[in-house]
Amino acid sequence: MDIAALSMSLSQMKVAQEASVSVMKLAMDTAQGQMQDLTKIMEQSVNPNLGTSIDIKG
């Protein structure tokens, strides 16, 4: 294999790896957001009376 082909192959592998890392970071950010939402829901479920009544006195 000549140097040019090897260089091109390594460059393509580098680009593929960078794309993979970017997708993984995006997935991790999404998972973190979902975990925060789930935590909020679980905190609200501790107080079952939260949101069951509305005070409309003016």
N, C-alpha and C positions, 0 to 999 in steps of 0.2 A: 504494500500500500504506500503510495507516495505521500509526501508531507502535506500537499494541498488537500488531498482527500481526507487525511486524518484531521487536519485543522477544521475543515468544513463539518466533519462528523462531530467533533468536540463542540463546535459552536452550536450545532443543532441540539445536542444533548443539553447544553447550558440553557438554551432558550426554553426547552421543554421542562427543565427543572425549575426555572424561574416561574413559568406559567403554573406549574403544579403548586409551588409555594404560595403564589398569589391566590389560587383557588382555595387552598387550605386556610389561609388567613381570613378570607371572606367567610368560609364555613365556620371558623372559630368565632368571628365577630357576630355572626347570625346566632350561633348557639348561645353566646353570652347574653345577647339581647333576649332570647327566649327564656333563659334561666332567670333573668331579672324579672320578666313578666310573670313567670311561674312563682317566684318568691313573693311578689306582690299579691297574687291570687291566694297563696297559702296564708299570708299574713291576714288577709281579709276574712278568710274562712275561720280564723281563730275567734273572731267576734261575729257570731251568726246573726246578731241583731243589727249589724251595720247595714244601712241602706234599706231597712224594711219599712221605715216610716219617714214622712216628709212633714216638716213643720211649716204650715202655710199661714200661720197667724201673722197679721200685718201690723 
